[in-house]
């Protein structure tokens, strides 16, 4: 998606350790008009797929998924990190290794919000090693629901998550795919 790629080139900052900082429009300050354009793209790509629910993970996925929910006209569920007392014991639960912070988080969704008849589109901001997406797919499968696919804003295609998850048969639509990036030379797209 040209508009997202251009925004990454203009406002993204490549940090050491393979981290792209996009706090000015995606991860901290949010450009919701850009989110709407991203949602339109996912809506076009997944037209006719019968999606009835969006699933994301806190925190950075929530803003993007919420705007997409307006366009898909369906509920948006976010997986909660940690064993929250606000969520009942009746939860689907999985473990996710955090790319940005290291460490393992328990993530969970209340069973009442993921149903066997659901056809789910998973939304997230980044795809890197694929741990977050693996975890969300696991939650959907525990519910006996269908993962129609994933809508990712930025895929770092030089990391193995995207190839691995596509190879297991999950459709992944990433709006910007980064082939390589470097603090000196910037970002190259696929
Ligand atoms: P994965 O689980 O695929 O390794 O990483 C995906 C998660 O880590 C995303 O939910 C995102 O929050 C975070 N992440 C991974 N790479 C980056 C990055 O380069 N920049 C930022 N801002 N977040 C990232």
Boltz pocket constraint, residues with backbone or C-beta under 6 A from the ligand:
constraints:
  - pocket:
      binder: B
      contacts: [[A, 18], [A, 19], [A, 20], [A, 21], [A, 22], [A, 27], [A, 60], [A, 97], [A, 98], [A, 99], [A, 100], [A, 124], [A, 125], [A, 126], [A, 127], [A, 128], [A, 129], [A, 130], [A, 131], [A, 132], [A, 133], [A, 156], [A, 161]]
      max_distance: 6.0
